[in-house]
Amino acid sequence: MDQLKRSLGAILVLLGVILLAIYSFAELTNNAILVVAAILFVAGIGSYIFLNKKFIGNGK
């Protein structure tokens, strides 16, 4: 479970990349996908930094 928590940020960023790939290849004109991808990027990077600092600080 700890490993899943540590990689949660990377998973969110990868989901954002997948959304951007779908947007690019499908040639969609809806900006909602871009907004969701941006939110996933920001949440992924933030959680990656926060959770890794938390786990490194605990010595795990």
C-alpha positions as CSV (number, residue, x, y, z in Angstrom):
1,M,0.0,0.0,0.0
2,D,2.9,2.4,0.8
3,Q,4.3,1.8,-2.7
4,L,1.0,2.7,-4.3
5,K,0.9,5.9,-2.2
6,R,4.4,6.8,-3.3
7,S,3.6,6.3,-7.0
8,L,0.2,8.1,-6.9
9,G,1.7,11.3,-8.3
10,A,3.4,9.5,-11.2
11,I,0.1,7.7,-12.0
12,L,-1.8,11.0,-12.1
13,V,0.8,12.5,-14.4
14,L,0.6,9.5,-16.7
15,L,-3.2,9.8,-16.8
16,G,-2.8,13.4,-17.9
17,V,-0.4,12.3,-20.6
18,I,-2.9,9.7,-21.8
19,L,-5.6,12.3,-22.0
20,L,-3.4,14.6,-24.0
21,A,-2.6,11.8,-26.4
22,I,-6.3,11.0,-26.8
23,Y,-7.0,14.7,-27.5
24,S,-4.2,14.9,-30.0
25,F,-5.0,11.7,-32.0
26,A,-8.7,12.1,-31.9
27,E,-8.5,15.8,-33.0
28,L,-11.2,16.9,-30.6
29,T,-12.2,20.5,-30.2
30,N,-13.5,20.2,-26.6
31,N,-11.3,22.1,-24.1
32,A,-12.6,20.1,-21.1
33,I,-10.1,17.3,-21.8
34,L,-7.3,19.9,-21.7
35,V,-8.6,21.3,-18.4
36,V,-8.8,17.8,-16.9
37,A,-5.3,16.9,-18.1
38,A,-3.9,20.2,-16.6
39,I,-5.6,19.4,-13.3
40,L,-4.1,15.9,-13.3
41,F,-0.7,17.3,-14.0
42,V,-0.8,19.8,-11.2
43,A,-2.3,17.3,-8.8
44,G,0.2,14.6,-9.8
45,I,3.2,16.8,-9.4
46,G,2.0,18.2,-6.1
47,S,1.1,14.8,-4.6
48,Y,4.4,13.3,-5.9
49,I,6.4,16.0,-4.0
50,F,4.2,16.0,-0.9
51,L,4.0,12.2,-0.5
52,N,7.7,11.5,-1.3
53,K,8.7,14.2,1.3
54,K,6.4,12.5,3.8
55,F,7.8,9.0,3.2
56,I,11.5,10.1,3.1
57,G,11.0,12.1,6.3
58,N,9.6,8.9,8.0
59,G,12.6,6.8,6.9
60,K,10.4,4.4,4.8
